[in-house]
Amino acid sequence: MSNRTIQQLLDMHGKVAIVTGGGTHLGRAMTESLAELGAVVHIASRRVDLCEETAIEMRSRGLQVHAHGCDATKEDQVRQLVENVFAQSGRLDVMVANAGGNSTTSHPPHASLAEFRNTFELNVVSTFISAQEAAKVMIPQGKGAIVTIGSIASRLAMDPRIYESTSFMRSGAPYITAKAAVLNLTRALAAEFSPHGVRVNCISPGQIPNDETDKDQVEIFRKMNAFHRTGLAEDLKGAVALLATDAGAWITGQEVLVDGGWSIW
């Protein structure tokens, strides 16, 4: 029987992680969490300049964070990223497939097929590629953790009341469909990879505003969750720590909702 302490279960010293989209907002917070636990973290996105800024700032605090340029929707680029990290470190313990977003700007019912496809590429295709490439390294190791990023939108339709008092309204269908697909992709990959010791789980955040979020929306988000506050990027730090470390060693194929109780109503 294992007698490891919770500190030992959470310890990531000697571990190596990749976080796609790790330079900003939610990705930045999850990168910080893993690095604070001792991992060497490689962050990657199309905006390598933002990744560099984040890596430099975190290294100034003694954290081991390195920046890479990578478009997570491009299979060859993700493969090269994983191969480079593995060649440098000899291992890959964690992949956080965080790259994604909502590229739809059209009002319903005018969302274009191009917007739908692009949103699917950003969220579902990027997650599939990142998970597959990570698994190619993790399966021979006999162990690894893949964390995907869903959304409260994985299970709830967009409430149009959120936008009644704002100047911004766009079709939620492409993003909601994509995030629902990420959730079931997580379950499918968990089933496929579990015989090889590789875990796959999903974090689904609620509304966590960034600097670009409409201020009227922020106030509505605050009122519509159980704690009557908006989410913070740091609210994801505990969830990713659980799913990426041995503290979550017996968890796979699951969704962790971090939504301030939004989904209980």
Sequence and secondary structure as in RCSB ss.txt:
>XXXX:A:sequence
MSNRTIQQLLDMHGKVAIVTGGGTHLGRAMTESLAELGAVVHIASRRVDLCEETAIEMRSRGLQVHAHGCDATKE
DQVRQLVENVFAQSGRLDVMVANAGGNSTTSHPPHASLAEFRNTFELNVVSTFISAQEAAKVMIPQGKGAIVTIG
SIASRLAMDPRIYESTSFMRSGAPYITAKAAVLNLTRALAAEFSPHGVRVNCISPGQIPNDETDKDQVEIFRKMN
AFHRTGLAEDLKGAVALLATDAGAWITGQEVLVDGGWSIW
>XXXX:A:secstr
     HHHHH  TT EEEEETTTSHHHHHHHHHHHHTT EEEEEES HHHHHHHHHHHHTTT  EEEEE  TT H
HHHHHHHHHHHHHHS   EEEE          TT   HHHHHHHHIIIIIHHHHHHHHHHHHHHHHT EEEEEE 
 GGGTS   GGGGTTSS     HHHHHHHHHHHHHHHHHHHHHGGGTEEEEEEEE     TTS HHHHHHHHHHS
TTSS   GGGGHHHHHHHHSGGGTT  S EEEESTTGGG 
